[in-house]
Amino acid sequence: KDILTGLHANTQIPKVIGFKSYADATNNTQWDEAAKYFWDLVVNKYTISIGGHGVREHFISPNDFSSMIESNQGPETCNSYNMLKLTKLLFLSTSDTKYIDFYERTLYNHILSTINRQKGGLVYFTPMHPCHYRVYSTVENSFWCCVGTGMENHAKYGEIIYSFAKDTLFVNLFINSRLQWDEKRLKILQQTNFPYQSFTKLSIDVHEPVLLTIKIRKPKWIKENYLTIKINNQKPVNYIAKNGFVSITRKWEKNDTIIVQLPQNLSIEYLPDGSSWASILYGPIVLASACDTSNQ
């Protein structure tokens, strides 16, 4: 049942993280299905373009988002923080790329945007009212819940860029990073300026050649069902995606390289209530612009 409207949002999400943790520890399919149902409900009915949800910490009616446009207390950072914790658990047990698509959207558009790059202050609520402003925490006058989780947020960017199975490496996110897989004596350097540039480069370093499948996520925002990939500067090849990933199996050698094209396109996403308010996206990025002299 959908009974979320009016409930305090961040009271509910940690409960469901508990559902999923219990399910994983005991192989309980009923609790696992409960966690999946809750995630689908929140993401598909209550969530807006930046990956956040709620007004004044509470779920609002999925049939009326007018209060989100009017309020200065839009999606709460702590809610998105905990939704990402739940999303990570669900992805690791299913390998379903819908979870990483949501993770990426929320990471770039809500989490990353909540820190003041000059002063280090953190955001509690993200107003969705057009041409509104953010309020950042200060050392002397504010220590909201979203300051605590906010500090943790910005230390966690590397935690799910990669994942692995026995002989398979999953490349889930396109973020500058270094991977060291000791069991395979394998290192990977990912170099990218995504989303400002629409490609990423993976450089392989192995002690000796290793047979391995590398699965690269094909994001939902790429319209085609393939990724254009160039290995070792050879002719680019269109690799068909299956279950959201492109798979490349080969014996990888030292200094092998993989360049993945990540074409981004403009799109429009409306609020879940069907009203005329919309966000403009470029790939997974919700576009925004400073619209007053304070540049907030």
C-alpha positions in Angstrom: 0.0 0.0 0.0 1.1 3.6 -0.7 0.6 5.3 2.7 3.5 7.7 2.4 1.8 11.0 1.8 2.1 13.2 4.9 4.6 11.0 6.6 8.0 12.2 7.8 10.2 11.0 5.0 13.5 10.4 6.7 11.8 8.4 9.4 10.7 5.9 6.8 13.8 5.4 4.7 16.1 4.1 7.5 13.4 1.6 8.4 13.6 0.2 4.8 17.4 0.2 4.9 16.8 -2.1 7.9 14.4 -4.2 5.8 17.0 -4.7 3.1 19.8 -5.4 5.6 17.7 -8.0 7.4 16.7 -9.6 4.0 20.4 -9.8 3.0 21.4 -11.3 6.3 18.7 -13.9 6.4 17.8 -14.5 2.7 14.3 -13.3 3.5 12.6 -12.7 0.1 9.5 -11.0 1.7 11.6 -8.3 3.3 13.6 -7.9 0.2 10.5 -7.4 -1.9 9.3 -4.8 0.7 12.5 -2.8 0.2 12.2 -3.0 -3.6 8.6 -1.9 -3.5 9.4 1.1 -1.3 12.2 2.2 -3.5 10.1 1.9 -6.7 7.3 3.9 -5.0 9.5 6.7 -3.8 11.5 7.0 -7.0 8.7 6.8 -9.5 5.9 8.7 -7.7 7.5 11.1 -5.1 10.9 12.0 -6.6 11.7 15.0 -8.8 14.4 15.5 -11.4 17.3 16.1 -9.0 16.7 12.8 -7.2 15.3 14.3 -4.1 11.8 14.4 -2.6 9.6 16.0 0.1 8.7 19.4 1.4 9.6 20.4 5.0 10.9 16.9 5.5 7.6 15.2 4.7 6.3 13.2 1.7 3.8 15.3 -0.3 0.9 14.0 -2.4 2.2 12.6 -5.7 -0.9 14.2 -7.3 0.0 17.8 -6.2 3.6 19.1 -6.1 2.5 22.8 -5.9 3.8 23.1 -2.3 7.3 22.1 -3.6 7.3 25.0 -6.1 6.0 27.4 -3.4 8.1 26.4 -0.5 11.7 27.4 0.5 12.0 24.0 2.2 12.3 21.5 -0.7 14.0 18.2 -0.9 16.1 17.4 2.3 19.7 16.3 1.9 19.4 13.6 4.5 16.5 12.0 2.6 18.7 11.6 -0.5 21.6 10.5 1.6 19.6 7.6 3.0 18.0 6.8 -0.4 21.5 6.3 -1.8 22.3 3.9 1.0 19.2 1.9 0.2 20.0 2.1 -3.5 23.5 0.8 -3.1 22.2 -2.2 -1.2 19.6 -3.0 -3.8 22.1 -2.7 -6.7 24.7 -4.9 -5.0 22.1 -7.7 -4.7 20.5 -7.3 -8.1 23.0 -5.6 -10.5 20.0 -3.8 -11.9 21.2 -0.6 -13.6 18.0 1.3 -12.7 19.5 1.7 -9.3 22.8 3.2 -10.6 20.8 5.5 -12.9 19.1 6.9 -9.9 22.3 6.9 -7.8 24.1 8.9 -10.5 21.2 11.4 -11.0 21.0 12.1 -7.2 24.7 12.1 -6.7 25.4 14.8 -9.3 22.3 16.9 -8.9 21.4 16.9 -5.2 24.4 15.6 -3.2 27.2 17.2 -5.1 25.4 20.6 -5.2 24.9 20.8 -1.4 28.3 22.0 -0.5 29.6 25.6 -0.7 32.8 25.2 -2.7 34.3 28.4 -1.4 33.4 28.2 2.3 32.5 24.6 2.9 29.0 25.2 4.3 26.3 22.5 3.7 22.7 22.7 2.6 19.7 21.4 4.6 16.9 22.0 2.1 17.2 22.5 -1.7 14.4 24.9 -2.7 12.9 24.1 -6.1 11.1 27.4 -6.3 12.4 29.1 -9.5 15.1 31.7 -8.8 15.2 31.0 -5.1 18.4 30.7 -3.1 20.3 28.2 -0.9 21.1 28.6 2.7 24.5 27.2 3.8 25.5 26.2 7.3 28.0 28.2 9.2 30.5 27.0 11.8 29.1 29.3 14.5 25.3 29.2 13.9 24.1 25.9 12.4 24.6 22.2 12.8 21.6 20.6 11.2 21.2 16.9 10.6 22.2 17.6 7.0 25.5 19.0 8.2 26.4 15.6 9.8 25.3 13.5 6.8 26.6 16.3 4.5 30.1 15.8 5.8 29.8 12.1 5.2 28.3 12.6 1.7 31.3 14.3 0.3 33.7 11.6 1.5 31.8 8.8 -0.2 32.0 9.7 -3.9 34.2 6.6 -4.6 32.2 3.9 -2.9 30.2 2.5 -5.9 32.1 3.6 -9.0 33.1 -0.1 -9.3 31.8 -3.4 -8.1 32.9 -6.9 -8.9 32.0 -10.6 -9.0 34.3 -13.6 -9.3 35.8 -12.8 -12.8 33.8 -9.7 -13.6 34.4 -6.0 -13.0 31.5 -3.6 -13.2 32.2 0.0 -14.1 29.1 1.7 -12.7 29.9 5.5 -12.7 32.1 7.8 -14.8 34.2 9.5 -12.2 38.0 10.2 -12.0 39.3 7.3 -9.9 41.9 4.6 -9.3 40.9 1.0 -8.7 43.2 -1.5 -7.1 41.9 -5.1 -7.2 44.6 -7.0 -5.3 43.1 -10.5 -5.9 43.5 -10.0 -9.7 46.7 -8.0 -9.3 44.9 -5.4 -11.4 44.8 -1.6 -11.4 42.6 0.7 -13.4 42.9 4.4 -13.8 39.7 6.1 -14.9 40.2 9.6 -16.4 37.3 11.8 -17.3 35.9 15.3 -17.2 32.3 14.0 -17.4 29.8 15.5 -17.6 31.7 18.5 -19.1 33.1 16.0 -21.7 31.2 13.1 -23.1 33.6 10.3 -22.7 35.8 8.4 -20.2 39.1 6.6 -20.5 40.1 3.4 -18.6 43.8 2.5 -18.5 44.7 -1.1 -17.4 47.7 -2.0 -15.4 48.2 -5.8 -14.6 51.1 -7.8 -13.2 50.5 -10.4 -15.9 47.7 -10.9 -18.6 44.4 -11.7 -16.9 41.2 -13.1 -18.5 38.4 -10.9 -17.2 35.0 -9.5 -18.2 34.6 -5.8 -17.8 31.0 -4.7 -17.7 30.4 -1.0 -18.5 27.1 0.5 -17.6 25.0 1.8 -20.5 23.2 4.8 -18.8 19.4 5.2 -19.3 20.0 8.7 -20.7 21.9 7.3 -23.7 19.1 6.7 -26.2 20.8 3.9 -28.2 21.1 0.4 -26.8 24.8 0.3 -27.3 28.0 2.0 -26.3 30.6 3.1 -28.8 34.0 1.9 -27.4 37.5 2.1 -28.6 40.1 -0.4 -27.3 43.8 0.3 -27.7 43.1 3.1 -30.2 41.6 0.6 -32.7 38.5 1.4 -34.7 35.5 2.3 -32.5 33.0 -0.6 -32.1 29.3 -0.4 -31.1 28.9 -2.9 -28.2 25.2 -3.9 -27.7 24.0 -3.6 -24.1 22.4 -6.4 -22.2 20.6 -5.9 -18.9 22.0 -2.4 -18.9 25.7 -3.3 -19.3 28.1 -3.7 -22.2 30.4 -6.7 -21.6 33.9 -7.0 -22.9 35.7 -10.3 -22.2 39.3 -10.7 -23.2 42.8 -11.3 -21.8 43.7 -7.8 -20.6 47.3 -6.8 -20.7 49.4 -4.0 -19.3 48.8 -0.6 -20.9 45.5 -1.6 -22.5 43.1 1.3 -22.8 39.3 1.6 -23.1 37.7 4.8 -24.3 33.9 4.9 -23.8 31.8 7.5 -25.6 29.0 9.0 -23.5 26.8 11.1 -25.8 24.5 13.4 -23.9 21.3 14.9 -25.2 18.8 17.5 -24.0 15.6 16.3 -22.5 12.7 17.6 -20.5 11.3 16.0 -17.3 8.0 17.1 -15.7 7.0 16.9 -12.1 5.3 13.6 -11.2 1.9 15.3 -10.7 1.6 16.0 -14.4 1.7 19.8 -14.0 3.5 22.1 -16.4 6.6 22.6 -14.3 9.6 21.0 -15.9 13.4 20.6 -15.6 15.8 20.6 -18.6 18.4 18.0 -18.5 21.6 17.4 -20.5 22.3 13.7 -20.1 21.8 13.0 -16.4 22.5 16.7 -15.4 19.7 19.0 -14.4 20.5 22.4 -15.9 20.4 25.5 -13.7 21.7 29.0 -13.9 22.3 31.9 -11.4 19.4 34.3 -11.9 20.2 37.2 -9.6 23.2 39.3 -8.6 24.1 37.2 -5.6 25.0 34.2 -7.9 23.6 31.7 -5.4 
